[in-house]
Amino acid sequence: METTLAISNLMLWVLVLVLAAMVFALVRQIGILYERVAPAGALMAGSGLKTGEEIPVFDLETLDGRAIRIGGKSSNGKSTLLFFLSPTCPVCKTLIPILTAMRKSEANWLEIVFASDGDEQEHRQWLQECKLESWPYILSQQLGMTMLVAQLPFAALIDENGILCARGLVNTREHIESLFEAREQGVASIQEYLQKQQQS
């Protein structure tokens, strides 16, 4: 009886040690994968207006009748995040609460402006449904074409001097924040920053 108990205890300890070794190996592999997989930033379009260039000046009007200037030197010294969206884009709608939080937390240096094109009445109705009437909202096909907006949601960050800092397709909070990070690091995208880090 005692021999059987001793053998079973020995087998259990062997099993525990094998499991511990497997867990250690898995943790090591996860660490290696974490180092290899870079954070995903906003997906940039490959051509057109380049980061670091001054954008053309657009004198526009918001849906509630206010005059707004996109580009050129900012009158309040703030950068502008142009967020291109559509009432029919479900991902755009999921990002609204994130943008609302950013509008408060980044208010000392950033203004967020919604931009789109299409039927004005449809946009007005959507704004009412989402309770976004206080947001600056502009309809301009030319602005979207200048920023090379091909897919939505899309964002472009313009500094206080009218210089394009970063732009790209944004599907998550991390994508939007990557535009801010690219601006701080003085690069076109997070991917460019990581490439520079690897080369140095």
N, C-alpha and C positions, 0 to 999 in steps of 0.2 A: 504493500500500500504506500509506504513511505517512498519507495523507489519510483512508483508511478507519479506521485505528487512532485517529486524532485524533477523528473523528466518533463512534466507538463509546465512547471515553473521555468525550467531552462528554455523550453520551446517558446514560451510567452516572452521571455526576455530577448531571445533572438529575434522574434517578430517585432517587438518594440524597437530594437536597435535598427532593424531593416527599415521600418517605417520612418524612424528619425532621419536615417540617411537619405531616404527618398524625399522627405520634406525639405531637407537642407539643399538637395540637388535642385528641387523645384524653385525654391527661394532664390538660389543663385541664378537660375535661368531667367526668372522674372526680372532680376536686377540687370542682367545683360540686355534683355529686351527693352527695358525702360531707358537704358542708355542709348540704344540704337534708334528707337522711335522718337523722332523729334516732334515737338508740339506743332500742331497745325495752325497756321495763321490764315488770314483772309486770302482767298484765292484770287490772284491778280490776273488781269487781262494782259496779254503779251505785247500789245502795240498801242499806238495812239499817244495821248498826253502822258508824259513821263513824270515820275515823282521828282521833286526838286525844281520843276518848271512852274512858272507863274500861269495861273489859269486865266482865260478871258474873263472880263467883267460882265456880269449879267445883272441888269436892273430889272427886277421883276416885281410882281405883286402877289401877295399871299391870297388864299381863298377868302379871308375876311377883309380884304381891301388894303392891307398895310403894304407900304413900299419896302422892298428888301433888296439888298445888293449882295450878290455872291461873287467873290473875287475882289481883288484890290485890297488896299490897306483897311483893316477893320476899324470902325469908329470907336469900338469899346475895347480894343486890344485882345479880343478873344478869338480862338480858333473856331472853325465851323465843321461839324460833322453832318454831311449831307447823307441822309438815309433814304434810298430809293425803294419804294414799296408799291403795293397794289392792293386794292380791296379784295381781290380774288386770290391773293397769295396767303396760304395758311401759315407758312413759316414766318412771314412778316408779322402776322398777328401775335405769334408766340413771343416775338422779340420786343413787343411794345412795353410790357412791364419792365424789362431789362433796361430799355432806353429811358423809361420814366425814372427809374432809380439812378441811372447815370446822369440824367438831366439835373438831379439834385446834388449828387455827390461830386460832379465835375463842374458845377456851375461857376466856380471862380475862374476857369480858363476856357470853358467850352460852351458853345451854343449848338443845339441839335435842330436841324431843319429837315422836315419831311419833303420829299420831292417825288413827282410822278408825272404821268401824262394820261390823256384819255378823256372820258366824259366827266365834265365838271360836276354835274348833278349826282352822279354815282359816288364821286369822292366826297361831296358834301354830306350825303346820306351816311356814308361809312364813318366819317368823322363824328357825326352825331351818335351813331350806334356805339362807337368805341369811346365816346366822351373825350375827344381829342381836339375840341374846338380852340383851346388856348394855344395849341402848337402852331408854329409857323409852317404852313403847308403850301407848296407851290406846284403849279402844273406847267411844265416846260419840256417839250420834246427836244429842243435844241440843247438844253442842259444835259439831258440824259445821253444824247449823242456825243457831246463833247467829252463826257466822262466814260464813254464806251460801255454803257450799261446794257449788257446782253441778257443777263438773268437776274432774278430777284430772289431774296433781298440783296441789295448792293449798297456799299457805303464808300464815301470818299471823305478823307480828312484834309481840310485846308487850313493852313496856319493863319495867324493874324496879319500876315503880309500878302495873303492871296497865293501862297505857294502850296502846290499839291504835295502833301506829306506822304500819304499812303491811300490806297484804294483797293477794293476787291469784293468778291462775293462773300457775304457773311451769313452763316446759318446758325451761329451760336454766340453766346456772350464772349467766349474765348476769341472768336474771330474778330469781334468788334474791339476787344481790348488789345488784340495784336496790332491794330492800327495805331493805338496810343503808344504801345511799346516801340513800334517801328519809328514813330516820330521822336521819341525820347532818345533812341539809339542812333538816329540820323541815317536810317537805312530805308530801303523801299518796302521791305517785308521782313517778317521774322525769319523766313527761309534764307534770305540774304545775310542776315545777322549770324545765323548758325553756320553758314558756309564760311564766313569771315573768321568765326571762332575756331573752326576746324583747321583753317589754313594757318592760323597764328600759333 
